[in-house]
C-alpha cells in the first residue's frame, strides 16, 4: 500500500500518520514512531513510503491521517483549516472467520458500514455464547461499568466493560496558537479538544521533553505546564493527548510550529527593508511565501514585498486579472525578527507607482 497527497502541488508540507492499526503491524520502512505509537512520515513530494498490511490472521483496520501545511491556511479565509486535515482514508483486513473490527475515529471511511459490521460481530458473539462457545456452557457474562445510550460491551483485557460503540474517539485536538514566530518562547501553550464521551483519563505529552500532564478534569480546554523555543525555521513540537474510558482508548496529536512573517506595504521608492518592516500593513506569520492581500496608494509611493530568501523566488500576480506584476528584486538582506531570530530576507519593489487598490496574489 502507498499513500499520496492529491493534488500534492497545492501543499507545501505533508504529515502522513497511521494512528490506529492491528497490534501485529510494525512500523514500516521509511516511517517513524512517535511517543504514543503513531507511525508517521513527512515526505517532501507528498508520496509516503509503501508498506504491506498484516495478514488476515491479524485482522483489523488501519486508520490514516494527512495534515497539509502544518494545519495552516496562510491566512486565506476561503481555505478552512479543516480542509488541510484528511482522515477519509482507511484500510481494512477482515479476519479469516469473517469478523470485522472498528478503527479509532472511524466515521464514514467505509460508507458508514462500521456500524453494520459491529452489529454483525456482536450477533456472532451472541451466537457463540448461546451455543456454549469454548465449552463453557452458555452461562452469560457480567459487563462492568454503567450502560449508557450508544455504549456496547467491549473487552478490556480482563472483563467486558461498557464503552462507546466504535470506541472512544478524540474528534478534535489543536493548539490555540499553532504557528509562532521563529525564536520566540511559547509559555504554557493552550489547547482545545473534543471527545465523543468524557474520558476517565486524559494525559498531555509532547516529543520535546518528559511532560506528562493529567488534564482529564478539563478535557476540552487545557494548557501545558512547560515552555518551548525553536531557533530553526519550520521546527515543531508535537503534542499528544491519550485518553481511556472503560475498555476503550484513543489518542490524537497536534503541533506548534515556528514560522516567519511576510511583509508588504506602501513606502518611498527605494526604501530599505527596515523601513518596509516598520511601515508594513501586511505582516502575516506563516510557513510559506504564499499570500493574498491588498495594498492601496495614491500613486506617489512604491509597493514592496519581503519574505524569507529560503522560500525561493516568488511569483507575483494581480489577483483580479491574473496578469503578472511588473516587479523587481531589490536584493537579499539580513533580517532580525522581533524575537531575535536572524535570517536572510528578499525584498521586492513594484516597478511603477500604483494609484488605487491592487490585489496581490503571491505564490
Secondary structure as UniProt FT lines:
FT   TURN            6..7
FT   HELIX           8..10
FT   STRAND          14..20
FT   TURN            23..24
FT   TURN            29..30
FT   STRAND          32..33
FT   TURN            35..36
FT   STRAND          39..41
FT   TURN            44..45
FT   HELIX           56..58
FT   STRAND          60..68
FT   HELIX           69..71
FT   TURN            74..75
FT   TURN            77..78
FT   HELIX           81..84
FT   STRAND          85..86
FT   STRAND          90..93
FT   TURN            96..97
FT   TURN            104..105
FT   TURN            109..112
FT   HELIX           113..130
FT   TURN            131..132
FT   HELIX           133..135
FT   TURN            149..150
FT   STRAND          151..155
FT   STRAND          160..164
FT   TURN            165..166
FT   STRAND          170..175
FT   STRAND          179..181
FT   TURN            182..183
FT   STRAND          185..187
FT   STRAND          190..195
FT   STRAND          201..206
FT   STRAND          212..214
FT   HELIX           216..218
FT   TURN            219..220
FT   STRAND          221..223
FT   STRAND          227..229
FT   TURN            233..234
FT   STRAND          236..245
FT   TURN            246..247
FT   STRAND          248..261
FT   STRAND          263..267
FT   TURN            269..270
FT   HELIX           273..279
FT   STRAND          285..286
FT   STRAND          291..298
FT   STRAND          302..308
FT   HELIX           309..311
FT   STRAND          316..318
FT   TURN            319..321
FT   STRAND          327..336
FT   TURN            338..339
FT   STRAND          342..350
FT   STRAND          355..362
//
